[in-house]
């Protein structure tokens, strides 16, 4: 009867180490399982954000090209090669200005969409963390785990080990 508790006490550190390793493995597996629920949607939102940013970048490149075209026309280095405002200049300037206005509207629209997507990602990350915290594996490392053969008495919320000569008769 004394051998088992003594054996458990001698190997208590090793037992606790193994139990801790098992808990860590279970925690990582739990986090990975929960991540599979959230990761696809977060990746979708990140792809959407990248697409919106790319759309703005390509529109900026287009507007910059139009700007270069109408400036080159005004300088006489391209197009009609006439110095000053040629008959083609107003049309090129008007096209640039309309595209610049479209770019401004696109930036505002996409900024709102990007902000909404980032808020959704933040919300999903919070939900993920909440779910991970709620579903953590629980291990109890106490005397009852190491000495399951002993008798224990519960008084209120506390648990006390009984000595062999004690008799427990309910709550006192």
N, C-alpha and C positions, 0 to 999 in steps of 0.2 A: 504494500500500500504506500510505502514511503518512496519507493524506487521511481515511480512515474513522476511525481512532483519534483523530485530532486533532479531527474533527467531533464525535465522541462526547464527548470531553473538554470541548469548548467548550460543548456543550449538556447537560452532565451534570446540572446543577441542574434544568433544565426536564424532562429525562427522569425524574429521580428524583421530581419533583413529580407528574408524570403517573402514574408507577407507584404512588406513594403514594395518589393519588386513586382509582386503580383498586382498590387493595387495600382502601381504606376502603369503597368501594361494594360490593365483594364481601363484606366483613365484615358490613355492614349487611344485605345480602340473605341471608346465611347466618343471622344472628340472627333475622330475620323468618321465615325458613323453619322454623327450629327452634321458634320461638314458636308457630307454628300447631299443633305437636304437643302443646304443654303448656297453652296458653291456654284451650281449651274446658274441660278438667278443672278448672283453677283457678277459672274463672268458675262452674262448677257448685258447687264447694265453697264459694265466697263466697256464692252464692245460698242454699245450704243453711244457712250460718251466719246469714245475714240472716233467713231463715225461722224458725230456732230462736229467735233473739232477739225477733222479732216475736211469736212464740207466748208467750214469757214476758211481754212487755209487755202483751199483751191480757189474759192471766190476771191480772197485777197490777192492771190497770184494773178488771177484774171484782171482784177481792177488795176493792179500795178502795171501789167502789160499794156492796158488801155491808156494809163497815165503816160507811160514811156512813148507810146505811139503819138498821142496828141502833142506832147512836148517836142518830140523829134520833128513833127510837122511844123510846129511854130518856129523851131530853130532852123528849119530848112535842111536838116541832115537826113531826112527820109521822106517818103511819100512824094509830094510834088516837087520837093527840093527847092521850094521858094521860101526865102527868109521872110518872117513875119506871118501874119494870119492869112493863109491862103483860103480859097473858097471851100476846101475840104475840112479845114480846121474846126469850124463850128459844129459840124456833124460829129467829128471825133470827140470833141470836148463834151458834147451833149450825151453821147454814148457813155463816156467815162463817168459823168456826173450821175446818170441814171443807175449805172452799175454800182457806184459808190453808195448811193442811197439804198439800193437793194442789199448791199453788203452790211450796212448799218442795221437794217431790219433783221437780216439773217443772224447777225451777232446777238441782237437782243432776244430773238426767238430761241436760238440755240442755247444762250446763257440760261434762260429759264428752264429749258429741258434738261440741261446739264445739272443745274442746281437741284431739280426734282429727282434726277437719277442718283445724285450723290447723297441726298437725304434718304432715299430708299435704301441705298447701300449701307448707310450708317444705321438705319433702323434694322436691317437684316443682320448686321454685325452685333447689334445689341440683343436681338432675339436669339442669335446663335450663342452668345455668351450667357444669357439667362438660361437657355436650355442646357448648356454644358454644366452650369452651376447647380441646376436643379437635379440633374441626373448623375451626379458624381457617385461612384461606387463607395459604399460605406463599410469600413472595417473598424471593428472595435478592438483595440489593443489594451486589454485590462486583465485583471487577475482572473476573471471568469473564463477568458479565452485560454489562459495558460494552465489553469487548474480547474477543469470542468467537473472533476469528481467531487469537489467540495460542496458543502451546503451553504447557501447564501440566504440572507434575510433582507427583504426590502422594507425600508422605513421611509415613507414619503417618496421622494425622488432619489434617495440614496440607497446604495446596496452595500451591505456589510457582510464579510465572511464570518461564518459561525465557527467557533472552536469546537472540537469534538465533545467537550463537556457541557456545551450550552444547548439549551432547548428553546426553540422558537415557537411561540404560540400566537401567531398573527400580529397585527399592528398594536404597538404599545404607545 
